[in-house]
């Protein structure tokens, strides 16, 4: 019976990381810059990656938005209630920062120079998987902005169409249509490369 309540060894690293995040966040909330720097180092790649996938900008703009997300985190930490994991909270801040950027750029022309950004976020675990992952990231980055945002939010982040429609200021039917469009364009673009 006792063995059933003890964490398995595979659970320990995740629990320890979450506990360390909580301790760092509590210290950072009390203006401990060193603790916040450690949180930044632990989570900046994931935050940057979601921002790149959503806004489709090269490292310059995506890096600016990543920094903006962490500035917001620094400002909001004193009010954080620890009801969710720090990583979840930071991820949501990153998504919100990227969505605000998308909303603010609706009337401005889009610039897609994602090639360098995509190379920087690829994870070369094996040559074949890295190449396939980079091709997929490039194909996603080449999608029209709203279609890309809907695809990433729905298929990658797991949002429902109602949530996407609310965040992007579109009808639920438009969200579904953009997702269908994005998937079709992806199939065509990936098929061209294979």
Backbone bond lengths (Angstrom), bond angles and torsions (degrees), N, CA, C in turn:
res aa  C-N    CA-C-N  psi(-1)  N-CA   C-N-CA  omega(-1)  CA-C   N-CA-C  phi
1 X - - - 1.440 - - 1.522 110.97 -
2 X 1.334 117.39 -42.44 1.447 121.92 179.71 1.524 110.82 -61.95
3 X 1.314 117.85 -39.21 1.460 122.09 -178.65 1.530 111.51 -63.31
4 X 1.323 117.03 -29.52 1.458 119.60 -179.38 1.520 112.17 -71.13
5 X 1.316 118.81 -24.99 1.458 121.46 -177.39 1.517 112.95 -92.95
6 X 1.315 117.78 -14.12 1.456 120.53 178.91 1.527 109.85 -79.55
7 X 1.333 116.93 142.53 1.458 118.85 178.14 1.526 110.86 -67.74
8 X 1.298 115.85 146.00 1.458 119.87 176.60 1.520 108.44 -76.75
9 X 1.319 117.94 157.56 1.463 119.69 179.94 1.527 112.99 -56.92
10 X 1.325 118.55 -32.05 1.461 119.97 -179.44 1.518 111.77 -70.81
11 X 1.341 118.38 -20.51 1.460 121.77 178.98 1.525 111.51 -83.34
12 X 1.297 118.30 -24.60 1.459 121.74 -173.11 1.523 114.21 -60.83
13 X 1.327 121.30 -47.57 1.466 118.86 -179.11 1.526 112.93 -59.66
14 X 1.326 118.78 -40.26 1.458 120.96 179.84 1.521 110.89 -67.27
15 X 1.321 116.89 -41.56 1.466 121.08 178.80 1.520 109.65 -65.12
16 X 1.327 117.16 -44.80 1.457 120.66 179.41 1.518 111.46 -62.83
17 X 1.323 117.99 -41.30 1.461 121.43 178.96 1.522 110.40 -63.85
18 X 1.330 117.06 -42.87 1.462 120.51 179.10 1.524 110.56 -64.77
19 X 1.325 116.98 -41.92 1.463 121.21 177.99 1.524 110.69 -62.90
20 X 1.319 116.08 -41.78 1.464 119.89 178.74 1.520 110.45 -65.46
21 X 1.344 117.25 -39.49 1.465 120.58 176.17 1.521 111.26 -59.39
22 X 1.329 116.60 -43.66 1.468 120.87 179.86 1.526 110.10 -62.02
23 X 1.319 116.79 -45.57 1.467 120.27 180.00 1.530 110.54 -62.77
24 X 1.321 116.54 -43.69 1.460 119.99 178.56 1.527 111.10 -64.05
25 X 1.321 117.00 -42.15 1.459 120.64 -179.42 1.523 111.37 -65.07
26 X 1.313 117.08 -39.62 1.480 120.11 177.84 1.530 110.49 -62.87
27 X 1.323 115.96 -42.85 1.473 119.12 177.87 1.527 110.83 -66.99
28 X 1.322 117.05 -41.91 1.465 120.92 179.55 1.526 110.92 -63.94
29 X 1.319 117.48 -35.91 1.464 121.60 178.50 1.527 111.33 -63.25
30 X 1.338 115.93 -21.85 1.467 120.63 177.36 1.531 109.96 -99.31
31 X 1.341 116.02 27.00 1.471 124.22 174.42 1.523 113.72 70.69
32 X 1.317 118.28 28.10 1.461 121.98 174.69 1.526 107.92 -85.01
33 X 1.319 115.96 99.98 1.463 121.70 -176.10 1.527 110.94 -63.66
34 X 1.305 117.79 -38.45 1.469 121.47 179.41 1.521 111.70 -60.64
35 X 1.327 116.98 -40.82 1.468 120.92 178.32 1.523 110.11 -65.78
36 X 1.323 116.52 -40.05 1.462 119.17 179.39 1.526 110.60 -67.18
37 X 1.310 117.63 -37.88 1.466 120.98 176.78 1.529 110.39 -60.21
38 X 1.317 117.02 -38.97 1.463 119.93 177.93 1.531 110.91 -66.61
39 X 1.318 117.20 -40.81 1.470 119.81 175.11 1.524 110.36 -60.17
40 X 1.318 115.51 -43.54 1.465 120.16 178.41 1.528 110.32 -58.43
41 X 1.305 117.68 -49.53 1.469 120.79 -178.91 1.525 111.92 -60.71
42 X 1.325 116.67 -36.02 1.463 121.08 -178.32 1.528 112.33 -72.20
43 X 1.331 117.87 -29.52 1.462 119.96 -168.92 1.529 115.39 -122.22
44 X 1.321 119.20 -5.13 1.465 119.13 -172.86 1.529 113.32 -64.85
45 X 1.310 119.24 -32.10 1.475 120.29 -178.59 1.526 111.14 -66.28
46 X 1.321 116.55 -43.11 1.471 119.94 179.62 1.529 110.64 -67.23
47 X 1.325 116.83 -42.88 1.467 121.43 178.29 1.531 109.31 -61.62
48 X 1.308 116.68 -47.90 1.467 120.90 179.48 1.530 111.05 -61.81
49 X 1.313 117.09 -41.40 1.468 120.92 -178.62 1.518 112.60 -62.08
50 X 1.319 117.88 -44.26 1.471 119.45 -179.94 1.525 110.38 -68.35
51 X 1.314 117.49 -35.56 1.462 120.18 178.46 1.523 110.04 -66.13
52 X 1.322 117.67 -43.97 1.472 120.87 178.44 1.525 110.18 -60.18
53 X 1.329 117.22 -44.42 1.466 119.73 -179.35 1.524 111.97 -64.83
54 X 1.308 117.70 -34.03 1.466 119.90 -177.73 1.515 113.74 -81.52
55 X 1.318 117.96 -46.83 1.463 118.81 -174.92 1.519 112.85 -92.42
56 X 1.324 117.37 -16.95 1.454 120.40 175.59 1.509 114.28 65.25
57 X 1.291 117.64 28.83 1.464 120.86 -179.87 1.517 110.70 -101.12
58 X 1.296 114.83 156.66 1.462 120.25 176.05 1.521 109.28 -68.30
59 X 1.299 115.61 175.41 1.458 121.66 -170.75 1.521 113.57 -55.15
60 X 1.313 119.33 -31.23 1.458 120.72 -178.19 1.511 113.02 -60.91
61 X 1.311 118.04 -56.91 1.462 121.23 -178.52 1.527 111.10 -71.20
62 X 1.303 116.88 -40.57 1.462 119.72 178.71 1.528 110.20 -62.69
63 X 1.316 116.66 -38.12 1.465 119.54 177.95 1.521 110.58 -65.80
64 X 1.334 117.25 -40.83 1.470 120.38 176.40 1.525 110.95 -58.97
65 X 1.312 116.28 -44.34 1.459 120.50 -179.65 1.529 111.57 -68.60
66 X 1.322 117.08 -34.01 1.462 120.77 175.54 1.520 109.47 -62.96
67 X 1.324 115.87 -45.43 1.467 119.46 178.08 1.526 110.69 -62.92
68 X 1.322 116.68 -40.13 1.459 120.71 178.18 1.531 110.96 -61.50
69 X 1.322 116.67 -41.94 1.463 120.52 178.59 1.528 110.30 -61.83
70 X 1.318 117.55 -40.79 1.459 119.55 -179.75 1.526 112.27 -73.73
71 X 1.319 117.68 -30.79 1.469 119.61 173.50 1.523 109.29 -63.51
72 X 1.319 116.17 -43.55 1.473 120.16 177.25 1.533 110.70 -62.35
73 X 1.317 116.48 -38.85 1.463 119.76 178.16 1.530 110.17 -62.93
74 X 1.318 116.83 -45.56 1.464 121.31 179.14 1.532 110.17 -57.67
75 X 1.332 115.97 -43.71 1.464 120.46 -178.63 1.525 112.15 -69.58
76 X 1.326 117.47 -33.43 1.465 121.32 -175.13 1.528 113.62 -90.59
77 X 1.322 118.06 -14.54 1.469 120.34 -176.19 1.530 114.01 -55.14
78 X 1.325 120.11 -40.65 1.468 118.07 -179.64 1.539 113.57 -59.86
79 X 1.321 117.24 -25.21 1.473 120.34 -179.91 1.531 112.25 -96.99
80 X 1.330 118.19 -2.77 1.463 121.20 -178.20 1.523 109.30 -63.64
81 X 1.346 116.67 133.02 1.471 121.59 -174.20 1.529 113.10 -99.45
82 X 1.324 118.79 0.15 1.462 123.05 177.54 1.525 112.47 59.78
83 X 1.347 116.00 34.30 1.463 121.21 176.61 1.525 111.32 -87.52
84 X 1.316 116.63 -14.02 1.462 121.46 176.11 1.524 107.33 -132.90
85 X 1.318 115.35 168.98 1.463 119.95 177.67 1.528 109.33 -67.33
86 X 1.302 116.58 148.06 1.466 121.40 178.40 1.525 109.47 -58.32
87 X 1.328 117.16 -41.71 1.465 120.12 -179.03 1.533 110.86 -62.52
88 X 1.320 117.20 -38.97 1.468 121.36 178.13 1.523 110.24 -65.79
89 X 1.305 116.55 -44.04 1.463 121.74 -179.90 1.530 110.68 -63.29
90 X 1.330 117.76 -44.86 1.464 121.20 178.59 1.527 110.94 -64.36
91 X 1.317 116.26 -39.90 1.458 120.56 178.99 1.529 110.16 -62.13
92 X 1.309 117.01 -44.06 1.464 120.79 179.30 1.531 110.65 -65.48
93 X 1.325 117.45 -38.84 1.465 120.59 175.11 1.528 110.64 -60.15
94 X 1.314 116.87 -41.51 1.464 121.39 178.85 1.529 110.70 -63.25
95 X 1.324 116.62 -45.91 1.465 120.44 178.73 1.520 110.13 -60.62
96 X 1.326 117.32 -45.52 1.467 120.26 179.74 1.520 111.92 -62.99
97 X 1.320 117.44 -39.87 1.463 121.53 177.96 1.526 110.10 -62.25
98 X 1.327 116.76 -44.75 1.467 120.59 179.09 1.528 111.08 -65.31
99 X 1.326 116.98 -40.87 1.471 119.70 179.54 1.527 111.53 -65.94
100 X 1.318 117.27 -36.86 1.470 119.50 176.00 1.522 110.07 -63.23
101 X 1.315 116.66 -38.60 1.471 120.78 176.69 1.525 110.52 -63.17
102 X 1.328 116.78 -44.40 1.467 120.16 179.13 1.527 110.82 -61.27
103 X 1.314 117.07 -42.92 1.467 120.43 179.69 1.521 110.84 -65.30
104 X 1.318 117.45 -39.35 1.466 120.20 -177.54 1.528 112.14 -71.99
105 X 1.326 116.92 -21.89 1.469 120.23 -176.74 1.518 113.38 -98.53
106 X 1.319 118.25 7.73 1.464 119.96 -176.36 1.521 113.09 -52.57
107 X 1.323 116.39 -40.19 1.466 118.84 -175.99 1.522 112.58 -94.95
108 X 1.312 117.32 -4.72 1.464 120.02 179.51 1.520 110.12 -95.25
109 X 1.320 118.30 151.33 1.465 119.78 178.33 1.521 110.90 -66.81
110 X 1.326 115.22 148.11 1.468 121.91 179.87 1.514 109.21 -90.78
111 X 1.294 114.40 140.51 1.458 119.86 175.85 1.513 107.25 -119.90
112 X 1.292 115.95 123.08 1.460 119.06 179.45 1.514 109.96 -113.40
113 X 1.307 114.45 103.38 1.460 120.55 172.89 1.519 107.42 -128.57
114 X 1.343 113.89 57.57 1.454 122.09 -171.87 1.521 114.63 -80.15
115 X 1.288 118.48 -10.98 1.464 121.37 -172.75 1.527 112.33 -52.68
116 X 1.343 117.54 -49.87 1.459 120.31 -178.86 1.521 111.66 -67.22
117 X 1.326 116.35 -40.14 1.465 120.04 -179.75 1.518 110.76 -63.62
118 X 1.305 117.25 -41.14 1.457 120.15 -178.47 1.515 111.26 -67.61
119 X 1.321 117.00 -36.95 1.455 119.08 176.41 1.525 110.94 -63.57
120 X 1.337 116.97 -34.26 1.460 119.37 -176.59 1.520 112.97 -76.40
121 X 1.364 118.79 -20.37 1.459 118.65 -179.02 1.523 112.78 -103.31
122 X 1.311 118.52 -2.35 1.460 120.45 178.39 1.521 109.54 -66.49
123 X 1.318 115.60 146.73 1.456 119.99 178.75 1.523 108.51 -113.28
124 X 1.322 117.11 100.59 1.466 120.79 -174.26 1.524 113.32 -78.60
125 X 1.363 117.17 67.92 1.455 118.48 178.58 1.524 110.65 -72.55
126 X 1.312 117.74 -37.00 1.454 122.21 169.10 1.520 106.14 -142.10
127 X 1.280 116.53 156.68 1.463 119.44 -176.64 1.522 112.04 -59.82
128 X 1.318 118.09 -44.66 1.463 121.36 -179.03 1.511 113.06 -65.69
129 X 1.314 116.60 -45.36 1.465 119.84 179.96 1.513 110.52 -66.89
130 X 1.332 117.64 -38.25 1.460 120.40 179.76 1.517 110.16 -64.70
131 X 1.328 116.88 -41.98 1.455 121.12 179.87 1.530 110.57 -65.09
132 X 1.322 116.82 -45.64 1.458 120.97 178.30 1.528 110.56 -62.75
133 X 1.329 116.99 -43.24 1.459 121.20 178.81 1.512 111.70 -62.34
134 X 1.323 116.95 -42.08 1.457 121.35 178.53 1.519 110.66 -65.83
135 X 1.327 117.13 -40.09 1.471 120.38 177.13 1.521 110.95 -62.78
136 X 1.315 116.23 -43.02 1.462 120.09 178.67 1.523 110.48 -64.78
137 X 1.321 117.89 -44.77 1.467 121.40 178.44 1.527 110.24 -60.54
138 X 1.322 116.97 -42.05 1.473 119.78 178.28 1.519 111.44 -64.79
139 X 1.321 116.39 -40.31 1.466 120.02 178.80 1.526 110.17 -64.43
140 X 1.321 117.59 -42.51 1.472 120.77 177.46 1.527 109.69 -63.93
141 X 1.331 116.84 -43.30 1.463 120.57 -179.05 1.525 112.17 -64.44
142 X 1.328 117.35 -25.32 1.467 119.98 -178.33 1.528 112.89 -82.74
143 X 1.332 117.20 -6.13 1.460 120.60 179.68 1.526 110.53 -69.54
144 X 1.333 116.82 154.30 1.473 118.83 172.86 1.526 109.44 -57.79
145 X 1.316 118.00 146.48 1.467 121.93 -171.17 1.530 115.77 -52.08
146 X 1.316 118.70 -49.29 1.462 119.75 -177.27 1.527 111.17 -69.50
147 X 1.323 117.26 -38.02 1.461 120.29 177.09 1.527 109.83 -64.01
148 X 1.332 116.61 -41.62 1.469 120.92 178.47 1.520 110.38 -62.65
149 X 1.334 117.37 -45.50 1.460 120.77 -179.05 1.527 110.83 -61.04
150 X 1.332 117.29 -44.62 1.463 120.43 179.89 1.526 110.07 -64.28
151 X 1.323 117.58 -44.54 1.467 120.91 179.72 1.530 111.20 -59.58
152 X 1.315 116.64 -48.23 1.468 120.07 -178.31 1.523 110.33 -64.37
153 X 1.324 117.33 -46.01 1.464 119.14 -178.55 1.527 111.77 -65.10
154 X 1.329 117.38 -40.22 1.465 120.03 -177.17 1.525 112.00 -79.37
155 X 1.324 116.79 -55.29 1.464 120.31 -171.14 1.529 114.01 -83.79
156 X 1.322 117.54 -29.12 1.460 120.05 -178.60 1.529 110.91 -97.01
157 X 1.332 116.17 -48.06 1.457 120.41 -175.36 1.526 113.82 -88.13
158 X 1.343 117.67 -15.92 1.454 121.09 175.62 1.520 115.37 82.19
159 X 1.325 117.28 21.37 1.460 120.28 179.59 1.522 109.82 -75.65
160 X 1.323 115.87 156.13 1.464 122.78 174.12 1.530 108.70 -90.13
161 X 1.325 116.09 156.79 1.466 120.17 -177.28 1.529 112.00 -58.81
162 X 1.322 117.37 -33.79 1.460 120.37 179.44 1.528 110.53 -63.91
163 X 1.335 116.68 -40.81 1.461 120.99 178.68 1.531 110.68 -67.19
164 X 1.311 115.95 -43.39 1.469 120.79 -179.73 1.522 109.84 -62.66
165 X 1.323 116.19 -46.29 1.466 120.64 -179.49 1.523 110.28 -58.79
166 X 1.319 116.96 -43.65 1.460 120.61 179.31 1.513 112.61 -63.90
167 X 1.321 117.01 -43.28 1.464 120.91 -177.92 1.526 112.71 -71.38
168 X 1.325 116.59 -36.66 1.463 119.88 -176.37 1.523 113.04 -96.25
169 X 1.321 117.35 -0.55 1.456 120.40 177.48 1.518 113.15 66.68
170 X 1.314 116.95 47.00 1.460 121.64 179.78 1.519 108.48 -136.36
171 X 1.316 115.95 166.60 1.462 120.59 176.35 1.529 109.44 -73.61
172 X 1.319 116.46 155.76 1.464 121.37 178.12 1.527 109.54 -59.28
173 X 1.315 116.86 -40.99 1.465 120.71 178.36 1.520 111.98 -62.02
174 X 1.332 116.73 -36.21 1.475 120.06 177.16 1.517 110.92 -66.78
175 X 1.325 115.92 -37.85 1.462 119.47 177.26 1.526 110.14 -61.70
176 X 1.323 116.50 -44.89 1.465 120.42 179.11 1.528 111.21 -64.15
177 X 1.334 115.64 -40.87 1.470 119.48 179.19 1.529 111.40 -65.44
178 X 1.337 116.92 -40.25 1.466 120.74 178.94 1.528 110.66 -65.55
179 X 1.330 116.70 -37.72 1.462 120.20 177.67 1.522 110.39 -64.86
180 X 1.325 116.73 -45.23 1.465 120.99 178.32 1.532 109.98 -60.13
181 X 1.325 116.05 -44.49 1.467 121.28 178.72 1.529 110.79 -60.96
182 X 1.336 116.03 -46.41 1.465 120.21 -177.94 1.523 111.34 -62.64
183 X 1.314 116.57 -43.16 1.471 119.59 179.94 1.519 111.12 -64.59
184 X 1.324 117.07 -40.89 1.461 120.29 178.04 1.519 111.86 -63.09
185 X 1.330 116.11 -44.86 1.471 119.99 178.02 1.524 111.22 -63.54
186 X 1.319 117.12 -39.07 1.469 120.00 177.86 1.510 111.75 -63.39
187 X 1.351 115.91 -45.59 1.470 118.65 178.44 1.529 110.49 -58.30
188 X 1.312 116.68 -42.42 1.464 119.98 -179.55 1.527 110.84 -66.10
189 X 1.311 117.37 -44.63 1.464 120.99 -175.97 1.523 112.50 -71.53
190 X 1.303 117.03 -37.91 1.472 118.95 178.15 1.515 109.73 -73.03
191 X 1.322 117.31 -35.93 1.457 121.03 176.78 1.512 112.24 -61.98
192 X 1.327 117.60 -34.16 1.473 121.86 177.62 1.517 111.18 -65.01
193 X 1.317 117.11 -31.05 1.479 121.15 -174.55 1.515 112.83 -88.66
194 X 1.336 116.37 -17.69 1.466 118.27 -176.79 1.500 112.09 -87.54
